C-alpha cells in the first residue's frame, strides 16, 4: 500500500493544473461555464466534509484539493 503522504503530491499536481487554468482565465484565453464549474466543485467538497465527519484522516486532503482547485 502507498504511503498516505503521497496524497500531498497528488494535491500539488492538481493545484498546478488549476493555477495554469486560473492564469488562462485572467488573461482572457478561456471562459469557464460557472454552472458546471460550481457543480464539479460541489461534489468533492461534499465528499470532503463527509470524510471529516467519518475521521478519514490524511486522504481527505486529496478530496479537498479536488474541490478547491475547481
Beta strands, then each sheet from edge to edge (+ up, - down):
end
